[in-house]
Amino acid sequence: MANEDLEAEAAYIERAYQELERMRRRAQELLGSMKGADPDLEWALARRVRALADQPRALCFGRIDSRHGETWYVGRRHVEDEGGDPVVVEWRAAVAVPYYRASHSEPLGLVRRRQFVVEGPRLLSIGDDLFDGTGAAGRPRGEEALLVELERARTGEMLDIVATIQPEQDEVIRAPAPGVLAVQGGPGSGKTAVGLHRAAFLLYSDDAMARANVLVVGPGRTFLRYIAQVLPSLGEQAVVQTTLVDLVPEVSGAPGRGDDPAAERLKGDARLAQVLARALEARRGKQGGDLAVSVGVRRVVLAGAEVDATAERVAERGLPYAIGREVLRTQLLARLAGRWAELTGSVPPDGAAFERAVRADAGFKAAIDARWPSVAPASLVGELLTRPALLDAASEGILDPAERRLLLRRRARDWTPADAAVVDEAKDLIAGQSRTYGHVIADEAQDLSPMQLRMLARRCPDGSMTLLGDLAQAVGPWAHRDWRELGAWLPTHGGLRVVELRHGYRSPGQVLELAGRLLPEAAPDVTPTIAVRPGRSSPRRVAVTGEIGAAVAAEAARLAREWPTVGVVGPTALLGVLGAALPGAGLGELGKAVTVLAAVDAKGLEFDSVIVVEPAAIVAERTERAAGLRLLYVALTRPTQHLSIVSAGPLPAAIAA
């Protein structure tokens, strides 16, 4: 590429940054002048100011030339000059679609696509795809820039992929919002990044969704910290990123002790919703005495049968429990006012004063509490899990005696992560869900239980959802083998579509080949991921004859001299040993040069180099061998550059050869 081309493009990029700064100053001035004038306009201007904020990632990363002589520069956000003509078109705009999807077989009206390799505002090099019939098919889009990005050292934070989105990824990102979209993607296919860019795209194309917000649910807090900067780097703030446990504050503050797998699976069973509903119904008193209240010098009485009948009619309406209690209160107030009119020949002269007097009456409160007592969701669940008689009555014909024993514990508020979905169900039964979202994106969805899927369904009753995951990495008690299984618990009136991301961009070919040997037994229905690049080194086996901790520490020190980030992934039982052998490492904490993680906590994360410790012990962490092999598959596919395996014992047969 001629130097004059590089210089010209560098000058254009510099101009784009200058125009962006001008636009930002103008938006800030407008926002300041509109303070307090029009809330809707103020909201839109504030969102625009945030979108125009400067980011360390490249503003402009490419250009497309059409056969009609039009040229468009594509970048992170729209930039225009003072006359309103575009300087950079945003990647989400329709005009940018050919930049991502044009191929030699389908050029989509282009004669050239130019990819910039940039470092912030600095242009490093240029690569052209010429659609003149002479190009090679099958190469990744923007191959040079893609490989530069894939070779970039990891920092402990996920980076956006907006400059290097591949055609199959772009199709998922721009897929229509209605319905449930399940995205099956192997290791390093970019499914998490695709999901986040999909959130940004949906917010861009739908103001109503921006107001309703998008909910992004991740498998754990470490994972959320890892992805936290992707959407802000794309200029989007109207997103809530959380875990399912953190959606339930009553449980999220607990120490986090887990259940055994059988109890965890049972707490994810949709039958628990029936048990809770029956336990809540049992709280209502079916019969009570007369209701007598004193208002001034008069005594107003409703017969107990009339009060009971009123409560039953309210119950038949199927309202959330707390709302039903309030409706009962309102209806009894109305009946007492009617009785007052019968006694006096007129309505109460001061209706508000009459209502206050009745509400304050001890007899009125007692009558409500006897028939419809106040119940807190956490108390309902806590008592159910600690009182055998209550559990027996609520689960008769639903759970067998052995299952009930699995649920019982000694302390009501000794919460575990699996309790979150149960408490959330109780909250819905009692109060109803008040917060819904325009779209829900759930990562690692292949492990979600029916009760967890019900949590998602409540937060998006329209059924506009994206489920991300890999069936070959399904390692939880509710590991699914088919994406359509999840539709039974979700609002799928908009349909359920399954798409597959076939290419792996993170792990080098040698790593995916080794890990792929596990699939025939671990996940026989899953197609192996196709690596887009070879690695610079083959996986290394370190056979240990002495202390495993010392051997891991030595290998970590060796790798840390070559790679910025090292992940040490092992069985949960060895975390203490590994942490002691690597005192400067982050135990489950990203951002350190060396991070120690249990295999089950490594899903979705990536490191430059990875040490997998005692693979056979990782497999043994699951009672079902196929599930254990899938857990090992997760561990083996975390590196972007190099994999080492450190083991004192024999390796599983599939990877021993």
Secondary structure, 3 states (H helix, E strand, C coil): CCHHHHHHHHHHHHHHHHHHHHHHHHHHHHHHHCCCCCHHHHHHHHHHHHHCCCCCCCCEEEEEEECCCCEEEEECCCEECCCCCEEEEECCCHHHHHHHHCCCCCCCCEEEEEEEEEECCEEEEEEEEECCCCCCCCCCCCHHHHHHHHHCCCCCCCCCCCCCCCHHHHHHHCCCCCCEEEEEECCCCCHHHHHHHHHHHHHHHCHHHHHHCEEEEECCHHHHHHHCCHHHHCCCCCEEEEECHHHCHHHHCCCCCCCCHHHHHHHCCCHHHHHHHHHHHHHCCCCCCCEEEEECCEEEEECHHHHHHHHHHHHCCCCCHHHHHHHHHHHHHHHHHHHHHHHHCCCCCCHHHHHHHHHHCHHHHHHHHHHCCCCCHHHHHHHHCCCHHHHHHHHCCCCCHHHHHHHCCCCCCCCCCCHHHHHHHHHHHHHCCCCCCCEEEECCHHHCCHHHHHHHHHHCCCCCEEEEECHHHCCCCCCCCCHHHHHHHCCCCCCEEEEEECEECCCCHHHHHHHHCCHHHHCCCCCCCEECCCCCCCCEEEECCCCHHHHHHHHHHHHHCCCCCEEEEECHHHHHHHHHHCCCCEECCCCCCEEEEEHHHCCCCCEEEEEEECHHHHHHCCCCHHHHHHHHHHHHCCEEEEEEEEECCCCCHHHHC
